[in-house]
């Protein structure tokens, strides 16, 4: 089962993150084959971390996803304010490392994590937005899919990682006019992992 985990940084957590960077990477190394996408989100200064996203395909369901998210060393040390763990469906069917546009930053585009936090819609007969790929993503989607309830029967939102010129363009990948989004967040994202 695929899950999205987004750890949001606690204010002032940068020293904890720095001290535990190797422990974090070592922990994630244990999930190398299961990772679909990973990386930090940053403040506008491009240097201050605001969170860490991991999209992972795990056997064992929601309990395994929670263990993955909550056993992470920075979380255990109190470096994160909160953690979003949602079942997720990989509509692109690939990992970030298979993104045809490349993950380097020399193309003039920025990368964003977009979280459309939805008002729950049952999938049986409901009309949830963004259950399919956008009609014309322009080849800029790195990861894309709906966030679902643990049992997969209710749409709870949509998450995307993409290349876009700015945050407003990144948000536009979702059905922004749809009132079933309670909030849409766009976070500057960088590909993660060992350099």
C-alpha positions in Angstrom: 0.0 0.0 0.0 1.2 3.5 -0.8 1.3 6.2 1.8 2.3 9.9 2.0 4.0 11.0 5.2 4.6 14.7 5.7 6.5 15.7 8.9 6.1 19.4 9.6 9.0 21.0 11.5 8.7 22.5 14.9 9.9 26.1 15.1 13.6 26.2 16.0 14.1 22.5 15.1 17.0 23.2 12.7 19.7 22.1 15.2 17.9 18.8 15.8 17.6 18.2 12.1 21.3 18.9 11.5 22.4 16.7 14.4 20.2 13.8 13.2 20.7 14.1 9.4 22.9 11.0 9.2 20.5 9.0 11.5 17.6 10.2 9.3 19.3 9.1 6.1 20.4 5.8 7.6 16.8 5.2 8.7 15.5 5.9 5.2 18.2 3.7 3.6 16.3 0.8 5.2 13.3 1.8 3.0 15.2 2.5 -0.2 13.3 0.0 -2.3 9.9 1.2 -0.9 10.4 4.9 -1.5 8.4 6.6 -4.3 9.5 10.2 -3.5 11.3 12.0 -0.7 12.8 15.3 0.3 12.6 18.4 2.5 10.3 21.3 2.1 11.9 24.7 2.7 11.0 28.3 3.7 11.2 31.0 1.1 14.9 31.6 2.0 15.6 28.2 0.5 17.7 27.2 3.5 15.3 26.8 6.4 13.6 23.4 6.5 9.8 23.5 7.1 9.1 19.8 6.7 10.0 16.4 5.2 7.9 14.4 2.8 8.2 10.7 2.1 5.9 8.7 -0.2 6.4 5.1 0.4 4.9 1.7 -0.7 4.8 -0.5 2.3 3.4 -4.0 3.0 1.4 -4.1 6.2 -1.0 -1.3 5.7 -1.7 1.7 7.9 0.0 0.3 11.0 3.3 -0.1 9.0 2.9 3.5 7.6 2.5 4.9 11.1 5.5 2.9 12.4 7.5 4.2 9.4 6.5 7.8 10.2 6.7 7.8 14.0 9.9 5.7 14.4 11.8 8.2 12.2 14.7 9.6 14.4 13.9 13.3 14.0 10.3 12.7 15.0 11.5 10.6 18.0 13.8 13.6 19.1 10.9 16.1 19.0 12.0 17.9 15.8 8.6 17.8 14.1 5.4 19.7 15.1 3.0 17.2 13.6 2.9 14.4 11.0 0.3 13.8 8.2 0.0 10.1 7.3 -2.4 9.3 4.5 -3.0 6.4 2.2 -2.1 7.5 -1.3 -2.5 6.3 -4.8 0.4 6.6 -7.2 -1.4 7.7 -10.4 1.9 8.1 -12.3 3.0 4.6 -11.5 6.7 5.6 -11.1 9.2 7.0 -8.5 10.7 10.4 -8.5 13.9 8.9 -9.8 12.0 7.9 -13.0 10.8 11.5 -13.6 11.7 12.1 -17.2 12.4 15.8 -16.6 15.3 15.1 -14.3 15.5 16.2 -10.7 18.3 18.7 -11.1 17.6 22.4 -10.5 19.3 23.8 -13.6 16.2 23.9 -15.7 14.9 27.2 -14.3 11.9 25.7 -12.6 11.2 25.2 -9.0 9.8 22.2 -7.4 6.8 22.1 -5.0 4.9 19.8 -2.8 1.2 20.6 -3.2 -1.2 19.4 -0.6 -4.9 19.8 -1.3 -6.6 19.0 2.0 -10.1 18.0 1.2 -13.5 17.8 2.7 -14.0 14.0 2.8 -15.9 12.4 -0.1 -16.9 8.7 -0.2 -15.5 7.1 -3.3 -18.6 4.9 -3.9 -20.9 7.4 -5.7 -19.2 10.5 -4.5 -17.6 13.0 -6.8 -14.2 13.7 -5.4 -12.0 16.1 -7.3 -8.6 15.2 -8.8 -8.9 11.4 -8.8 -7.4 11.3 -12.3 -4.2 12.9 -13.7 -4.6 16.6 -14.8 -5.5 16.9 -18.5 -2.3 18.7 -19.4 0.3 18.7 -16.6 3.0 19.7 -19.2 5.3 16.8 -18.2 6.1 18.5 -14.9 4.5 16.0 -12.5 7.0 14.2 -10.4 4.4 12.5 -8.2 0.6 12.8 -8.1 -2.3 11.0 -6.5 -5.3 11.2 -4.1 -5.0 11.0 -0.4 -7.4 8.4 1.0 -8.8 7.1 4.3 -7.0 4.1 5.8 -9.5 1.7 4.3 -9.3 3.4 0.8 -13.0 4.2 0.7 -12.9 8.0 1.2 -11.1 10.7 -0.6 -9.4 13.1 1.8 -7.4 15.3 -0.6 -4.7 15.2 -3.3 -0.9 15.4 -3.1 1.4 16.3 -5.9 5.1 17.0 -6.3 5.8 19.0 -9.5 8.0 21.4 -11.3 6.4 24.9 -11.7 7.5 28.5 -12.2 6.0 29.6 -8.8 3.7 28.5 -6.0 0.6 29.8 -7.7 1.3 27.8 -10.8 2.0 24.7 -8.6 -1.4 25.1 -6.8 -3.1 25.3 -10.2 -2.4 21.6 -10.7 -5.4 20.9 -8.4 -9.0 21.9 -9.0 -8.6 25.1 -7.1 -12.1 26.4 -7.7 -13.6 23.2 -6.2 -15.0 24.0 -2.7 -14.2 20.5 -1.5 -10.7 21.6 -0.7 -10.5 23.1 2.8 -7.0 24.3 2.1 -4.3 24.1 -0.6 -0.7 24.4 0.5 2.3 24.8 -1.8 5.7 24.1 -0.2 9.1 24.5 -1.9 10.5 21.0 -2.3 13.9 19.6 -3.0 14.7 16.0 -3.9 16.0 14.2 -0.8 18.4 11.5 0.1 22.2 11.1 0.1 24.1 13.4 -2.2 
